[in-house]
Amino acid sequence: MSDSRIIAVAVEGDGGLDARVSEHFGHCAGFVVVEVNDGKITASRTEANPFAQTHQPGQLPKVVRGLGATVLLAGGMGPRAETMLSKFGVEVCTGAAGRVRDAVDTFVNGGLRGFTPCSQHGGHNEACGEHSHHH
């Protein structure tokens, strides 16, 4: 059975697979959308961030959903964006760095832990959405 998935990577500029991963999702120049089959990159395309110049919270997760990706890699992201992406069924992994191809390799090989949601930990985690309180 082949393992195929579409991964969107927030990037700082052009360069396709050699573009640098953006440190902040909300301010990225665009996305490199990568198709991975059996752990190898088989296709990629670059999509501009239509809100790069006019940061509009809440719009970018919709853009990512429209890309057809099931995973998003970025250097960092605010909790609200992560919550929206999760609702759209997009898995978020922050802490990615370097070139797109390297970040994707690291992710595919289990090297990126992901955005840690509350439900998997007993204690409160600052990365959680502001609305949930555990007692």
DOZABA-515985 format. One record per atom (N, C-alpha, C, CB): residue number from 1; atom name; x, y, z. Coordinates in steps of 0.05 Angstrom, whole numbers. Glycine has a CB too. Example, Ala and Ser with C-alpha at 12.3 -4.5 7.8 and 13.67 -1.06 7.14 Angstrom:
2
(rec 1; "N"; (264; -114; 156)) (rec 1; "CA"; (246; -90; 156)) (rec 1; "C"; (264; -66; 156)) (rec 1; "CB"; (226; -89; 181)) (rec 2; "N"; (257; -45; 142)) (rec 2; "CA"; (273; -21; 143)) (rec 2; "C"; (258; 1; 157)) (rec 2; "CB"; (282; -12; 114)) 
# end
This chain:
135
(rec 1; "N"; (17; -24; 0)) (rec 1; "CA"; (0; 0; 0)) (rec 1; "C"; (18; 25; 0)) (rec 1; "CB"; (-19; 0; 24)) (rec 2; "N"; (13; 43; -19)) (rec 2; "CA"; (30; 67; -20)) (rec 2; "C"; (19; 88; -1)) (rec 2; "CB"; (32; 77; -48)) (rec 3; "N"; (38; 102; 11)) (rec 3; "CA"; (30; 123; 30)) (rec 3; "C"; (34; 149; 15)) (rec 3; "CB"; (48; 122; 56)) (rec 4; "N"; (11; 161; 7)) (rec 4; "CA"; (13; 186; -8)) (rec 4; "C"; (0; 208; 8)) (rec 4; "CB"; (-1; 183; -36)) (rec 5; "N"; (13; 231; 9)) (rec 5; "CA"; (1; 254; 23)) (rec 5; "C"; (10; 280; 11)) (rec 5; "CB"; (7; 253; 52)) (rec 6; "N"; (-7; 300; 15)) (rec 6; "CA"; (0; 327; 5)) (rec 6; "C"; (8; 344; 29)) (rec 6; "CB"; (-25; 340; -10)) (rec 7; "N"; (31; 356; 27)) (rec 7; "CA"; (42; 372; 49)) (rec 7; "C"; (47; 400; 39)) (rec 7; "CB"; (69; 360; 60)) (rec 8; "N"; (36; 420; 53)) (rec 8; "CA"; (41; 448; 46)) (rec 8; "C"; (62; 458; 65)) (rec 8; "CB"; (15; 465; 48)) (rec 9; "N"; (82; 473; 54)) (rec 9; "CA"; (103; 484; 70)) (rec 9; "C"; (103; 514; 67)) (rec 9; "CB"; (131; 472; 62)) (rec 10; "N"; (100; 529; 89)) (rec 10; "CA"; (100; 558; 88)) (rec 10; "C"; (129; 567; 82)) (rec 10; "CB"; (90; 570; 116)) (rec 11; "N"; (132; 584; 62)) (rec 11; "CA"; (160; 592; 54)) (rec 11; "C"; (163; 622; 53)) (rec 11; "CB"; (166; 580; 27)) (rec 12; "N"; (188; 630; 53)) (rec 12; "CA"; (195; 659; 53)) (rec 12; "C"; (197; 671; 25)) (rec 12; "CB"; (220; 664; 67)) (rec 13; "N"; (202; 655; 5)) (rec 13; "CA"; (206; 666; -22)) (rec 13; "C"; (204; 644; -43)) (rec 13; "CB"; (232; 680; -24)) (rec 14; "N"; (211; 651; -68)) (rec 14; "CA"; (210; 631; -89)) (rec 14; "C"; (234; 612; -86)) (rec 14; "CB"; (211; 644; -117)) (rec 15; "N"; (233; 591; -101)) (rec 15; "CA"; (255; 572; -99)) (rec 15; "C"; (246; 543; -98)) (rec 15; "CB"; (273; 578; -75)) (rec 16; "N"; (220; 540; -98)) (rec 16; "CA"; (209; 513; -98)) (rec 16; "C"; (219; 496; -74)) (rec 16; "CB"; (216; 499; -124)) (rec 17; "N"; (230; 473; -80)) (rec 17; "CA"; (240; 455; -59)) (rec 17; "C"; (264; 466; -45)) (rec 17; "CB"; (247; 428; -71)) (rec 18; "N"; (277; 486; -57)) (rec 18; "CA"; (300; 498; -43)) (rec 18; "C"; (293; 524; -29)) (rec 18; "CB"; (322; 504; -64)) (rec 19; "N"; (268; 532; -29)) (rec 19; "CA"; (259; 556; -15)) (rec 19; "C"; (263; 552; 15)) (rec 19; "CB"; (229; 563; -21)) (rec 20; "N"; (266; 574; 30)) (rec 20; "CA"; (269; 572; 59)) (rec 20; "C"; (242; 570; 73)) (rec 20; "CB"; (285; 596; 70)) (rec 21; "N"; (240; 553; 93)) (rec 21; "CA"; (216; 551; 108)) (rec 21; "C"; (211; 577; 123)) (rec 21; "CB"; (217; 527; 128)) (rec 22; "N"; (187; 588; 122)) (rec 22; "CA"; (180; 613; 136)) (rec 22; "C"; (179; 608; 166)) (rec 22; "CB"; (154; 624; 126)) (rec 23; "N"; (191; 628; 181)) (rec 23; "CA"; (190; 625; 210)) (rec 23; "C"; (162; 631; 221)) (rec 23; "CB"; (210; 644; 223)) (rec 24; "N"; (146; 646; 207)) (rec 24; "CA"; (120; 651; 217)) (rec 24; "C"; (99; 648; 195)) (rec 24; "CB"; (118; 680; 228)) (rec 25; "N"; (81; 629; 200)) (rec 25; "CA"; (60; 621; 181)) (rec 25; "C"; (45; 646; 171)) (rec 25; "CB"; (41; 602; 194)) (rec 26; "N"; (37; 664; 189)) (rec 26; "CA"; (20; 686; 182)) (rec 26; "C"; (33; 707; 163)) (rec 26; "CB"; (12; 700; 206)) (rec 27; "N"; (60; 706; 162)) (rec 27; "CA"; (74; 726; 145)) (rec 27; "C"; (89; 713; 123)) (rec 27; "CB"; (93; 742; 163)) (rec 28; "N"; (83; 688; 116)) (rec 28; "CA"; (98; 674; 95)) (rec 28; "C"; (91; 686; 67)) (rec 28; "CB"; (91; 644; 95)) (rec 29; "N"; (110; 683; 49)) (rec 29; "CA"; (107; 694; 22)) (rec 29; "C"; (89; 675; 6)) (rec 29; "CB"; (134; 697; 8)) (rec 30; "N"; (88; 650; 14)) (rec 30; "CA"; (72; 631; -1)) (rec 30; "C"; (76; 603; 10)) (rec 30; "CB"; (78; 632; -30)) (rec 31; "N"; (69; 583; -6)) (rec 31; "CA"; (70; 555; 2)) (rec 31; "C"; (82; 539; -21)) (rec 31; "CB"; (43; 545; 10)) (rec 32; "N"; (98; 520; -13)) (rec 32; "CA"; (106; 499; -33)) (rec 32; "C"; (89; 475; -25)) (rec 32; "CB"; (138; 493; -32)) (rec 33; "N"; (74; 466; -44)) (rec 33; "CA"; (56; 443; -40)) (rec 33; "C"; (69; 419; -51)) (rec 33; "CB"; (27; 448; -53)) (rec 34; "N"; (75; 400; -34)) (rec 34; "CA"; (91; 377; -41)) (rec 34; "C"; (75; 351; -40)) (rec 34; "CB"; (116; 374; -23)) (rec 35; "N"; (77; 335; -60)) (rec 35; "CA"; (64; 308; -59)) (rec 35; "C"; (86; 288; -52)) (rec 35; "CB"; (50; 302; -87)) (rec 36; "N"; (80; 272; -31)) (rec 36; "CA"; (99; 252; -22)) (rec 36; "C"; (87; 225; -25)) (rec 36; "CB"; (107; 258; 8)) (rec 37; "N"; (101; 207; -39)) (rec 37; "CA"; (92; 180; -42)) (rec 37; "C"; (114; 161; -32)) (rec 37; "CB"; (86; 173; -72)) (rec 38; "N"; (107; 144; -13)) (rec 38; "CA"; (126; 125; -1)) (rec 38; "C"; (151; 139; 9)) (rec 38; "CB"; (133; 103; -22)) (rec 39; "N"; (147; 162; 21)) (rec 39; "CA"; (169; 176; 34)) (rec 39; "C"; (186; 193; 15)) (rec 39; "CB"; (186; 157; 47)) (rec 40; "N"; (179; 194; -11)) (rec 40; "CA"; (195; 209; -30)) (rec 40; "C"; (177; 231; -42)) (rec 40; "CB"; (206; 191; -52)) (rec 41; "N"; (190; 254; -47)) (rec 41; "CA"; (175; 276; -60)) (rec 41; "C"; (172; 270; -90)) (rec 41; "CB"; (191; 304; -56)) (rec 42; "N"; (147; 268; -99)) (rec 42; "CA"; (143; 261; -127)) (rec 42; "C"; (133; 285; -143)) (rec 42; "CB"; (123; 238; -129)) (rec 43; "N"; (123; 306; -130)) (rec 43; "CA"; (114; 329; -145)) (rec 43; "C"; (114; 353; -126)) (rec 43; "CB"; (85; 325; -157)) (rec 44; "N"; (116; 377; -138)) (rec 44; "CA"; (114; 401; -121)) (rec 44; "C"; (106; 425; -138)) (rec 44; "CB"; (141; 407; -107)) (rec 45; "N"; (92; 443; -125)) (rec 45; "CA"; (84; 468; -139)) (rec 45; "C"; (85; 490; -119)) (rec 45; "CB"; (56; 465; -152)) (rec 46; "N"; (88; 515; -128)) (rec 46; "CA"; (89; 538; -110)) (rec 46; "C"; (64; 554; -113)) (rec 46; "CB"; (115; 555; -116)) (rec 47; "N"; (52; 561; -91)) (rec 47; "CA"; (28; 578; -91)) (rec 47; "C"; (34; 603; -74)) (rec 47; "CB"; (3; 563; -79)) (rec 48; "N"; (28; 626; -85)) (rec 48; "CA"; (32; 651; -70)) (rec 48; "C"; (12; 654; -48)) (rec 48; "CB"; (30; 676; -89)) (rec 49; "N"; (20; 668; -27)) (rec 49; "CA"; (2; 675; -5)) (rec 49; "C"; (-13; 701; -13)) (rec 49; "CB"; (17; 679; 23)) (rec 50; "N"; (-39; 699; -19)) (rec 50; "CA"; (-54; 723; -28)) (rec 50; "C"; (-56; 744; -7)) (rec 50; "CB"; (-82; 715; -37)) (rec 51; "N"; (-49; 737; 18)) (rec 51; "CA"; (-51; 757; 40)) (rec 51; "C"; (-23; 764; 51)) (rec 51; "CB"; (-68; 745; 63)) (rec 52; "N"; (-3; 760; 35)) (rec 52; "CA"; (25; 766; 44)) (rec 52; "C"; (29; 795; 52)) (rec 52; "CB"; (45; 758; 23)) (rec 53; "N"; (17; 813; 36)) (rec 53; "CA"; (20; 842; 41)) (rec 53; "C"; (0; 853; 61)) (rec 53; "CB"; (18; 857; 15)) (rec 54; "N"; (-23; 840; 63)) (rec 54; "CA"; (-44; 849; 81)) (rec 54; "C"; (-52; 827; 99)) (rec 54; "CB"; (-69; 859; 65)) (rec 55; "N"; (-37; 825; 121)) (rec 55; "CA"; (-41; 803; 140)) (rec 55; "C"; (-70; 803; 150)) (rec 55; "CB"; (-22; 805; 164)) (rec 56; "N"; (-85; 782; 144)) (rec 56; "CA"; (-113; 780; 153)) (rec 56; "C"; (-117; 754; 168)) (rec 56; "CB"; (-132; 782; 128)) (rec 57; "N"; (-116; 756; 194)) (rec 57; "CA"; (-120; 731; 210)) (rec 57; "C"; (-145; 717; 202)) (rec 57; "CB"; (-120; 738; 240)) (rec 58; "N"; (-143; 691; 201)) (rec 58; "CA"; (-167; 675; 194)) (rec 58; "C"; (-170; 668; 165)) (rec 58; "CB"; (-191; 689; 203)) (rec 59; "N"; (-155; 683; 148)) (rec 59; "CA"; (-157; 677; 119)) (rec 59; "C"; (-138; 655; 110)) (rec 59; "CB"; (-152; 703; 103)) (rec 60; "N"; (-114; 655; 121)) (rec 60; "CA"; (-94; 637; 112)) (rec 60; "C"; (-101; 607; 116)) (rec 60; "CB"; (-68; 643; 126)) (rec 61; "N"; (-113; 600; 138)) (rec 61; "CA"; (-121; 571; 140)) (rec 61; "C"; (-140; 563; 118)) (rec 61; "CB"; (-135; 567; 167)) (rec 62; "N"; (-157; 581; 108)) (rec 62; "CA"; (-175; 575; 86)) (rec 62; "C"; (-159; 570; 61)) (rec 62; "CB"; (-196; 597; 82)) (rec 63; "N"; (-138; 587; 57)) (rec 63; "CA"; (-121; 584; 33)) (rec 63; "C"; (-108; 556; 34)) (rec 63; "CB"; (-99; 606; 33)) (rec 64; "N"; (-98; 548; 57)) (rec 64; "CA"; (-84; 522; 60)) (rec 64; "C"; (-104; 500; 54)) (rec 64; "CB"; (-72; 519; 88)) (rec 65; "N"; (-128; 502; 65)) (rec 65; "CA"; (-148; 481; 59)) (rec 65; "C"; (-153; 479; 29)) (rec 65; "CB"; (-175; 487; 74)) (rec 66; "N"; (-154; 502; 16)) (rec 66; "CA"; (-158; 502; -13)) (rec 66; "C"; (-135; 490; -29)) (rec 66; "CB"; (-162; 530; -22)) (rec 67; "N"; (-112; 487; -17)) (rec 67; "CA"; (-89; 475; -31)) (rec 67; "C"; (-92; 445; -32)) (rec 67; "CB"; (-63; 483; -17)) (rec 68; "N"; (-110; 434; -15)) (rec 68; "CA"; (-113; 405; -15)) (rec 68; "C"; (-94; 391; 3)) (rec 68; "CB"; (-111; 394; -42)) (rec 69; "N"; (-79; 406; 19)) (rec 69; "CA"; (-59; 393; 37)) (rec 69; "C"; (-72; 381; 62)) (rec 69; "CB"; (-38; 414; 44)) (rec 70; "N"; (-60; 360; 72)) (rec 70; "CA"; (-69; 348; 97)) (rec 70; "C"; (-49; 354; 119)) (rec 70; "CB"; (-73; 318; 94)) (rec 71; "N"; (-26; 364; 112)) (rec 71; "CA"; (-5; 371; 131)) (rec 71; "C"; (6; 399; 124)) (rec 71; "CB"; (18; 350; 132)) (rec 72; "N"; (11; 415; 145)) (rec 72; "CA"; (24; 441; 140)) (rec 72; "C"; (50; 442; 157)) (rec 72; "CB"; (5; 464; 147)) (rec 73; "N"; (72; 449; 144)) (rec 73; "CA"; (97; 453; 159)) (rec 73; "C"; (104; 483; 159)) (rec 73; "CB"; (120; 436; 146)) (rec 74; "N"; (112; 493; 183)) (rec 74; "CA"; (120; 521; 185)) (rec 74; "C"; (139; 523; 208)) (rec 74; "CB"; (95; 539; 189)) (rec 75; "N"; (153; 545; 209)) (rec 75; "CA"; (171; 550; 232)) (rec 75; "C"; (155; 555; 257)) (rec 75; "CB"; (190; 573; 226)) (rec 76; "N"; (135; 572; 256)) (rec 76; "CA"; (119; 578; 279)) (rec 76; "C"; (91; 588; 270)) (rec 76; "CB"; (132; 599; 296)) (rec 77; "N"; (73; 587; 289)) (rec 77; "CA"; (45; 594; 283)) (rec 77; "C"; (31; 601; 309)) (rec 77; "CB"; (31; 571; 268)) (rec 78; "N"; (12; 619; 307)) (rec 78; "CA"; (-5; 626; 331)) (rec 78; "C"; (-25; 604; 336)) (rec 78; "CB"; (-18; 653; 327)) (rec 79; "N"; (-35; 602; 361)) (rec 79; "CA"; (-54; 581; 368)) (rec 79; "C"; (-80; 583; 353)) (rec 79; "CB"; (-60; 582; 397)) (rec 80; "N"; (-89; 607; 346)) (rec 80; "CA"; (-115; 610; 332)) (rec 80; "C"; (-114; 598; 304)) (rec 80; "CB"; (-123; 640; 330)) (rec 81; "N"; (-92; 603; 290)) (rec 81; "CA"; (-88; 591; 263)) (rec 81; "C"; (-87; 561; 265)) (rec 81; "CB"; (-63; 602; 249)) (rec 82; "N"; (-73; 551; 285)) (rec 82; "CA"; (-70; 522; 288)) (rec 82; "C"; (-97; 510; 293)) (rec 82; "CB"; (-51; 515; 311)) (rec 83; "N"; (-114; 523; 310)) (rec 83; "CA"; (-140; 512; 316)) (rec 83; "C"; (-158; 511; 291)) (rec 83; "CB"; (-154; 530; 338)) (rec 84; "N"; (-157; 532; 275)) (rec 84; "CA"; (-172; 533; 250)) (rec 84; "C"; (-164; 511; 231)) (rec 84; "CB"; (-170; 560; 236)) (rec 85; "N"; (-137; 507; 228)) (rec 85; "CA"; (-127; 487; 210)) (rec 85; "C"; (-136; 459; 220)) (rec 85; "CB"; (-97; 488; 208)) (rec 86; "N"; (-135; 455; 246)) (rec 86; "CA"; (-143; 429; 257)) (rec 86; "C"; (-172; 423; 250)) (rec 86; "CB"; (-139; 428; 287)) (rec 87; "N"; (-189; 444; 252)) (rec 87; "CA"; (-217; 441; 246)) (rec 87; "C"; (-221; 433; 217)) (rec 87; "CB"; (-233; 466; 252)) (rec 88; "N"; (-203; 443; 199)) (rec 88; "CA"; (-205; 436; 171)) (rec 88; "C"; (-192; 409; 165)) (rec 88; "CB"; (-191; 458; 154)) (rec 89; "N"; (-182; 396; 185)) (rec 89; "CA"; (-170; 369; 181)) (rec 89; "C"; (-141; 370; 172)) (rec 89; "CB"; (-186; 354; 161)) (rec 90; "N"; (-128; 393; 176)) (rec 90; "CA"; (-100; 396; 169)) (rec 90; "C"; (-82; 392; 193)) (rec 90; "CB"; (-95; 423; 155)) (rec 91; "N"; (-64; 373; 192)) (rec 91; "CA"; (-45; 369; 214)) (rec 91; "C"; (-23; 390; 212)) (rec 91; "CB"; (-32; 340; 212)) (rec 92; "N"; (-17; 402; 235)) (rec 92; "CA"; (3; 424; 235)) (rec 92; "C"; (28; 415; 249)) (rec 92; "CB"; (-9; 449; 249)) (rec 93; "N"; (51; 420; 236)) (rec 93; "CA"; (77; 415; 248)) (rec 93; "C"; (93; 441; 248)) (rec 93; "CB"; (92; 392; 234)) (rec 94; "N"; (99; 451; 271)) (rec 94; "CA"; (116; 475; 273)) (rec 94; "C"; (144; 466; 280)) (rec 94; "CB"; (105; 496; 293)) (rec 95; "N"; (163; 485; 279)) (rec 95; "CA"; (190; 478; 285)) (rec 95; "C"; (206; 470; 261)) (rec 95; "CB"; (192; 456; 306)) (rec 96; "N"; (193; 472; 237)) (rec 96; "CA"; (208; 465; 212)) (rec 96; "C"; (227; 488; 206)) (rec 96; "CB"; (188; 461; 189)) (rec 97; "N"; (250; 481; 193)) (rec 97; "CA"; (269; 501; 187)) (rec 97; "C"; (286; 492; 163)) (rec 97; "CB"; (288; 507; 211)) (rec 98; "N"; (301; 511; 151)) (rec 98; "CA"; (318; 504; 129)) (rec 98; "C"; (303; 504; 102)) (rec 98; "CB"; (331; 478; 134)) (rec 99; "N"; (312; 487; 84)) (rec 99; "CA"; (300; 485; 58)) (rec 99; "C"; (275; 467; 59)) (rec 99; "CB"; (320; 475; 37)) (rec 100; "N"; (257; 472; 40)) (rec 100; "CA"; (232; 456; 39)) (rec 100; "C"; (238; 427; 37)) (rec 100; "CB"; (216; 465; 14)) (rec 101; "N"; (256; 419; 19)) (rec 101; "CA"; (261; 390; 15)) (rec 101; "C"; (271; 377; 41)) (rec 101; "CB"; (281; 385; -7)) (rec 102; "N"; (288; 392; 57)) (rec 102; "CA"; (298; 381; 81)) (rec 102; "C"; (277; 379; 103)) (rec 102; "CB"; (322; 398; 91)) (rec 103; "N"; (260; 400; 104)) (rec 103; "CA"; (238; 400; 124)) (rec 103; "C"; (219; 377; 119)) (rec 103; "CB"; (223; 427; 124)) (rec 104; "N"; (213; 372; 93)) (rec 104; "CA"; (194; 350; 86)) (rec 104; "C"; (207; 323; 93)) (rec 104; "CB"; (187; 352; 56)) (rec 105; "N"; (233; 320; 86)) (rec 105; "CA"; (247; 295; 93)) (rec 105; "C"; (246; 290; 123)) (rec 105; "CB"; (276; 297; 84)) (rec 106; "N"; (252; 311; 138)) (rec 106; "CA"; (251; 309; 168)) (rec 106; "C"; (224; 300; 177)) (rec 106; "CB"; (260; 335; 181)) (rec 107; "N"; (203; 313; 166)) (rec 107; "CA"; (176; 306; 174)) (rec 107; "C"; (169; 277; 167)) (rec 107; "CB"; (156; 325; 160)) (rec 108; "N"; (175; 269; 142)) (rec 108; "CA"; (168; 242; 133)) (rec 108; "C"; (182; 221; 150)) (rec 108; "CB"; (176; 239; 103)) (rec 109; "N"; (206; 228; 159)) (rec 109; "CA"; (221; 208; 175)) (rec 109; "C"; (215; 211; 205)) (rec 109; "CB"; (250; 212; 170)) (rec 110; "N"; (194; 226; 212)) (rec 110; "CA"; (186; 227; 240)) (rec 110; "C"; (202; 246; 257)) (rec 110; "CB"; (187; 201; 252)) (rec 111; "N"; (216; 265; 244)) (rec 111; "CA"; (233; 283; 259)) (rec 111; "C"; (219; 308; 269)) (rec 111; "CB"; (256; 291; 243)) (rec 112; "N"; (195; 314; 259)) (rec 112; "CA"; (181; 337; 269)) (rec 112; "C"; (158; 328; 287)) (rec 112; "CB"; (170; 355; 245)) (rec 113; "N"; (157; 338; 311)) (rec 113; "CA"; (137; 329; 330)) (rec 113; "C"; (109; 339; 325)) (rec 113; "CB"; (146; 337; 358)) (rec 114; "N"; (108; 363; 313)) (rec 114; "CA"; (81; 373; 309)) (rec 114; "C"; (73; 394; 330)) (rec 114; "CB"; (61; 351; 309)) (rec 115; "N"; (51; 405; 326)) (rec 115; "CA"; (39; 425; 344)) (rec 115; "C"; (25; 409; 365)) (rec 115; "CB"; (20; 446; 329)) (rec 116; "N"; (34; 412; 390)) (rec 116; "CA"; (23; 394; 411)) (rec 116; "C"; (-3; 404; 422)) (rec 116; "CB"; (43; 391; 433)) (rec 117; "N"; (-25; 390; 416)) (rec 117; "CA"; (-51; 398; 427)) (rec 117; "C"; (-54; 389; 456)) (rec 117; "CB"; (-73; 387; 411)) (rec 118; "N"; (-72; 402; 471)) (rec 118; "CA"; (-76; 396; 499)) (rec 118; "C"; (-83; 367; 504)) (rec 118; "CB"; (-98; 414; 510)) (rec 119; "N"; (-100; 356; 487)) (rec 119; "CA"; (-112; 330; 493)) (rec 119; "C"; (-92; 308; 499)) (rec 119; "CB"; (-130; 322; 471)) (rec 120; "N"; (-68; 312; 489)) (rec 120; "CA"; (-49; 290; 493)) (rec 120; "C"; (-32; 294; 518)) (rec 120; "CB"; (-31; 288; 469)) (rec 121; "N"; (-37; 315; 532)) (rec 121; "CA"; (-22; 321; 557)) (rec 121; "C"; (-40; 328; 579)) (rec 121; "CB"; (-1; 343; 552)) (rec 122; "N"; (-34; 320; 603)) (rec 122; "CA"; (-50; 327; 626)) (rec 122; "C"; (-49; 356; 633)) (rec 122; "CB"; (-43; 310; 650)) (rec 123; "N"; (-25; 368; 632)) (rec 123; "CA"; (-21; 395; 640)) (rec 123; "C"; (-30; 415; 619)) (rec 123; "CB"; (7; 400; 647)) (rec 124; "N"; (-31; 441; 627)) (rec 124; "CA"; (-39; 461; 607)) (rec 124; "C"; (-14; 469; 591)) (rec 124; "CB"; (-51; 486; 621)) (rec 125; "N"; (-19; 473; 566)) (rec 125; "CA"; (3; 479; 547)) (rec 125; "C"; (-4; 506; 535)) (rec 125; "CB"; (7; 456; 526)) (rec 126; "N"; (15; 525; 535)) (rec 126; "CA"; (9; 552; 525)) (rec 126; "C"; (2; 552; 496)) (rec 126; "CB"; (33; 569; 529)) (rec 127; "N"; (9; 531; 481)) (rec 127; "CA"; (2; 531; 452)) (rec 127; "C"; (-27; 524; 447)) (rec 127; "CB"; (20; 510; 438)) (rec 128; "N"; (-42; 517; 468)) (rec 128; "CA"; (-70; 510; 465)) (rec 128; "C"; (-87; 534; 458)) (rec 128; "CB"; (-80; 496; 490)) (rec 129; "N"; (-110; 529; 447)) (rec 129; "CA"; (-129; 551; 442)) (rec 129; "C"; (-137; 564; 468)) (rec 129; "CB"; (-154; 540; 427)) (rec 130; "N"; (-143; 589; 466)) (rec 130; "CA"; (-149; 605; 491)) (rec 130; "C"; (-174; 596; 505)) (rec 130; "CB"; (-151; 634; 484)) (rec 131; "N"; (-191; 580; 491)) (rec 131; "CA"; (-217; 574; 502)) (rec 131; "C"; (-219; 551; 521)) (rec 131; "CB"; (-236; 570; 480)) (rec 132; "N"; (-199; 533; 519)) (rec 132; "CA"; (-202; 508; 535)) (rec 132; "C"; (-187; 511; 561)) (rec 132; "CB"; (-191; 484; 519)) (rec 133; "N"; (-200; 504; 583)) (rec 133; "CA"; (-187; 504; 609)) (rec 133; "C"; (-191; 476; 621)) (rec 133; "CB"; (-199; 526; 627)) (rec 134; "N"; (-169; 464; 630)) (rec 134; "CA"; (-171; 438; 642)) (rec 134; "C"; (-171; 440; 672)) (rec 134; "CB"; (-148; 420; 633)) (rec 135; "N"; (-188; 425; 685)) (rec 135; "CA"; (-189; 426; 714)) (rec 135; "C"; (-185; 397; 725)) (rec 135; "CB"; (-215; 438; 725)) 
# end
